[in-house]
Amino acid sequence: MISGDVSHGSLEVYLDITALLQSAFNRFFMFGLALSGLVQDSDLTAKQRDCSETLVSSSMALFEMINVILDFTKTRAGKITLRPAPTESDALLGDVVALLAPVAEARGSRS
C-alpha cells in the first residue's frame, strides 16, 4: 500500500514493478485465452462447452479486476487520468449472475 510518506524514488520503483507485473500478467492471460479458443474449437459436449465458456468469462473478469487494482496504484500515484466511459451494466450483471448461479444452486438457493 502506498502511504503518504513514501519517497518519490520509492514510488517510481513501486510503479515500475507494478508495470512489469501488469505486462507479464497480460501476456499470460492472452496465452490462456488463445489456448481456450483452441479448446472451444474442438468437439465438446454441451456441459464441457458451458464450463469452457465460464472459464473464459471468469478469466476475463479476473483479468479486468487485476488490471483495475494495478491501475488504482497508478491513480494513487497521480500517474493515470480517469475518463468516463459507457458501461453495459445489464451485460455485467448477467455475467455475475451466470458466474454465481452454480454456487447458489449448490447451496440450495433459489433463483
C-alpha positions, 0 to 999 in steps of 0.5 A: 500500500502506498502511504503518504510518506513514501519517497518519490524514488520509492514510488517510481520503483513501486510503479515500475514493478507494478508495470512489469507485473501488469505486462507479464500478467497480460501476456499470460492471460492472452496465452490462456485465452488463445489456448481456450479458443483452441479448446472451444474449437474442438468437439465438446459436449454441451456441459464441457462447452458451458464450463469452457465458456465460464472459464473464459468469462471468469478469466476475463473478469479476473483479468479486468479486476487485476488490471483495475487494482494495478491501475488504482496504484497508478491513480494513487500515484497521480500517474493515470487520468480517469475518463468516463466511459459507457458501461453495459451494466445489464451485460455485467450483471448477467455475467455475475449472475451466470458466474454465481448461479452454480454456487447458489444452486449448490447451496440450495438457493433459489433463483 
